[in-house]
């Protein structure tokens, strides 16, 4: 009988050792605010901005379209719908990336349709569901604290 009790205790201790450990830094309120799952992750939609079929007629039109594109980015970021945006610097077909704080490609598609560069055909978007850290939601608020000058100005 003692042998069975010792065996049971050994199994319980052993199982506890292999159980996932709790994170002592875990903040349930923050996780809930950010929409995090148990792994601190959530679903977003990533967009690859690709060169579209249309090009602006001249440098003035190009600059105006770029300014309108940047203003739209800032509007979406201020609404909490866009959390990451930026160009690639190698002048290839994929011009930049967005990460939308939405859970479906359909929602992201509606947001991309508000972009003047998409409307003009200068850019096209390739959309993909993406699973990443829920902490990304905080990126824009942090960015506002470190930018001296807005790219949209």
SULNORPE-V472790 format. One record per residue. RES is the residue in one letter. NEAR is the number of other ideal C-beta (glycine too) atoms within 12 Angstrom. D_CENTER is the distance of its C-alpha to the mean C-alpha in Angstrom with 1 decimal. Layout:
BEGIN
((RES,NEAR,D_CENTER) (RES,NEAR,D_CENTER))
END
This chain:
BEGIN
((X,7,57.4) (X,8,56.3) (X,9,54.9) (X,10,52.8) (X,11,51.5) (X,12,50.6) (X,13,48.8) (X,14,46.8) (X,14,45.9) (X,14,44.9) (X,14,42.6) (X,14,41.0) (X,13,40.4) (X,12,39.2) (X,12,36.7) (X,13,35.4) (X,11,35.0) (X,10,32.8) (X,10,30.7) (X,11,27.2) (X,10,27.5) (X,10,26.0) (X,14,23.8) (X,6,25.9) (X,10,22.9) (X,16,21.2) (X,15,20.6) (X,14,20.7) (X,9,20.3) (X,17,17.1) (X,22,15.7) (X,16,16.8) (X,16,15.5) (X,26,11.9) (X,24,12.5) (X,26,12.7) (X,16,15.0) (X,14,17.9) (X,16,16.0) (X,23,13.5) (X,19,10.8) (X,29,9.2) (X,26,8.4) (X,35,5.6) (X,34,6.8) (X,30,6.6) (X,40,9.3) (X,27,12.0) (X,32,14.2) (X,24,17.7) (X,23,21.0) (X,25,22.7) (X,11,26.4) (X,18,27.4) (X,16,27.9) (X,22,28.9) (X,13,32.7) (X,10,32.9) (X,11,31.2) (X,11,31.6) (X,18,29.9) (X,19,27.1) (X,14,26.6) (X,19,26.6) (X,28,24.1) (X,26,21.7) (X,21,22.3) (X,25,21.6) (X,35,18.3) (X,26,17.3) (X,22,18.6) (X,31,16.5) (X,40,13.3) (X,24,14.6) (X,22,15.7) (X,32,12.4) (X,32,10.8) (X,19,14.0) (X,17,13.8) (X,21,10.5) (X,31,9.1) (X,38,7.1) (X,39,5.2) (X,31,5.5) (X,36,8.6) (X,22,11.6) (X,23,14.6) (X,16,16.0) (X,10,19.4) (X,9,21.5) (X,10,22.5) (X,13,21.9) (X,15,21.1) (X,23,17.3) (X,28,16.9) (X,34,13.3) (X,28,9.6) (X,42,7.1) (X,37,3.6) (X,41,5.2) (X,35,5.8) (X,31,8.6) (X,19,10.3) (X,18,12.3) (X,22,12.7) (X,15,15.5) (X,22,13.6) (X,34,11.3) (X,23,14.6) (X,19,16.3) (X,32,13.8) (X,36,14.3) (X,20,18.0) (X,24,18.1) (X,37,17.5) (X,27,20.9) (X,36,20.3) (X,33,19.5) (X,19,22.5) (X,23,24.6) (X,18,23.8) (X,28,22.9) (X,36,19.4) (X,26,18.4) (X,35,15.0) (X,25,14.5) (X,29,12.0) (X,21,11.1) (X,21,10.0) (X,28,8.0) (X,19,8.6) (X,27,7.2) (X,23,8.3) (X,28,8.3) (X,23,9.3) (X,31,6.0) (X,31,7.1) (X,21,10.1) (X,26,9.0) (X,27,10.4) (X,18,13.5) (X,15,14.2) (X,22,14.0) (X,15,16.5) (X,10,18.8) (X,11,19.0) (X,16,19.2) (X,9,22.9) (X,8,22.4) (X,18,19.8) (X,20,19.1) (X,19,19.9) (X,10,23.4))
END
